[in-house]
Amino acid sequence: MLAPAAYVALLPDRLDFVGAAPLMCAGLTVFSGLRHAGFEPGDKVAVIGLGGLGHMGVLLALAMGGRVAVLSTSADKQDEAGQLGAERFINLKTESASDALRAWEGGADIILATPPAAEPMMAAFPGLAVNGTMVVLGAPPDNIAVNPMELIMGRRRLMGSPAGSRKDLRDVLHLAATHRVHSKVTSMPLDDAEEALKQMHKGTVRGRIVLAMD
């Protein structure tokens, strides 16, 4: 295919096309969100959701030198979170998100809110540490409401972040290659695009589906 040279990125040697594909969207979105939230090595990053964006959030935050906790309504995601490297798992059905995060040495420095659901975002927001930031990556249909005193007294921020810039893309590809970040992918031929879409709608997909062209 032909594309403007300014809008393509050179893949590092350690990345193949299938492995790099999720970095072009999910990885870029998460990386840019962390960067704009002011991430510093050693920060505690809480990731809400462990889907396509969430699992990239865990991998990239760890690769950048962060500590990670995963928040999920699915108890069966606990083993996966631990395998990815998260040091804590918070079950949103049985635990208070804010209490559990505050018990994590004073709270999360950054919360990555990946699912398009407002309720877990609002529940987790008070679990931010002082000067902490919640980054909204998933767009819920409902408004996100936060307690103004929680916002003011903790100097907390609520921000949104879309996909990143071309520089962000080059940087996340380099980060992934250097730290051998491997996104969970299922590769399917382009002819099976309809089947891939059906699996996505059923919610049976873990990680990302990559449609590979011959």
N, C-alpha and C positions, 0 to 999 in steps of 0.2 A: 504494500500500500504506500501511497505518497502522503506526506504530512509536512507542514512548515517546520523547518529545522529548529526554530525557536521554541516549539511546543513539544519536542520529544526529549527524552532523557537517555543518556548512555547508561546501560546496565553494567554494574560492577561485575567482575569476572565470577564472583562466587554466587551470583543470582542468575537463575534461568527465567524464562518468560513466565512460566506457570507460577513459580514461587514469587516473582515480583509483582504479578497482577494485583493481588490484594493490597499491596503497598501503594498502588496508584490511587486508591480511593480510601479504603478504611485506614490504612497505615498513615497516609498523608493527613487525613482528617484528625486522627488522634494526635499525631506528632505536632501538627500546627496548633491544636488546642493546648497541649502541654507547654509549648513554647510561648504562646501568647498569655498563658496564665502565669508565666514567670517561673517555670520549673527550675529547681536547682538540685544537683545530686544530693541524695540523702532525704529528700522530701518524701512524706508519706502520701501516697496516691490511692484514693478509694475509687474503685471502678464499679459503677452500677451496671449490672448486666454482663453476661458472658457470651454474647452472640458474636457476630462478625466484627463489630467495632470493639466490643468489650475485650475479646481475647487479644486483639492487637494492642489495646490499651495496656493490658498486663505485660505483654512481651516487650513493648517499647519503653514503658516506664522502668522496667527492670534493666533493660539495656542502657538506659540513660543514667542509671545509678540510683534509682528510686526504690522505695519499699512499697509494697502493694497489698491492699485488702480488696476482696471481691464481695459485693453485695448482690444477692440474687433471691428471687422468689422460688427458685428450683433447688431443692435440697440435693438433688443428684448432680449438681454442678460443683459440689464441694471437692470431690476427688480431682476433677479437672482443674479447678483453681489451684489446688496444691501442686499438681503436676506441672502447671505452667510457672510456678514459682511464687505464688501469693503466700504471704505469711499468715493471713487471717481470712476467714470466710464468715460472712454475716448473713444468716437466713432471715430475709425480710418478713417471712410469715410467722416466725416464732420469736424474733428479737426486735428491740427498738433500735432502728438504724442510728439515731443520734446518740443514744446512750452507749451503744457498742463502739461507735467511732470515738466518742470522747474518752472512753476507757483505753483507747489506743494511744497512750502517751499524750493525751490532751486534744486529740482530734486530727483529722486529715488536713494536710496543707492544700491539697487539690482533690476535688471530686470530679471524676469524669462521668457524666450522666449520659449513657449511650442509648437506652431504650426510649421509644416515643411515649413515655408515660409520666405524667406530672406528679402523681402521688409519691413514688419513691424518691423523686427529687426533693419534694417538700419535706419528706420525713428525714432525709439525710442532711439537709442544709444546716441544721443546728449542730451537726457533728463536725463541722469545719473548725479547725484551730483558729486562733486569732490571726487576722490577716490572710485567712484562707480564701480560696476561690473555687466556686463550682462552675464547671464548664459544661454548658448544655450542648450536646452533639445530636441527640435525638429530638425531633420536633413533635411534642405531644399536641393533641387536638385541643386540650384544655389549657387555660392560663396557669402560670406558675405563681403561687402566692407564698411570700415569706413574711415572717414576723419582723416588723421594722426594728424592734429592740435587738433581735438576734443579728440583724444586719448592721446596726449602728454600733452596739457595744462591742462587737467582736471585730469591727472593721473588716467585715466579710464582703466578698464580691460575688455577684451572680452575672455571668457573662455567657454569651453564645459564641460559637466559632464554626465557620463553614470549612470547606476544604482549604488547603493551603496554597502557597505560591509555588512558582517553579523552583525557587531556591529551597523552599521547604522540601520539595520532592527530591531534589538532588541530595539534600542532607539526610533524609530518611532512608533513601536507598543506600547511601554510604554507611549509615548507622547499622542497618540490617545486615549488610555484607560484612562489616567489621565484627559485629557481635553474633553473627550467624543466627539471626532471627528468622525462624521458619514459621510462617503462618500456616494454620491448619487449612488445607484445601482439598477439595474433591475435583479432580480434573475430568471433564466430560467433553466429547466432541461437539463441535458447533451444531451438528445436525440434531443433537439431543437437547437443544435449548428449551423446547416445550416441556420436556420431562424435568429439566432443572427447575423451571418455573413452578411446576406442580409441587416439587419437593420443598421449595421455599415456602409456598402457601400452606403446606401441611405442617411446617415447622420442624421438619425432620433433619434439616441441614445443620451441621456443626461447623463453624468456621465459614469459609467461603467456597462457592462453586466457581471454578474457572472453566470457561468454554474455550477449548483449544482448537485452533485452525490447523488443518493438515499442511 
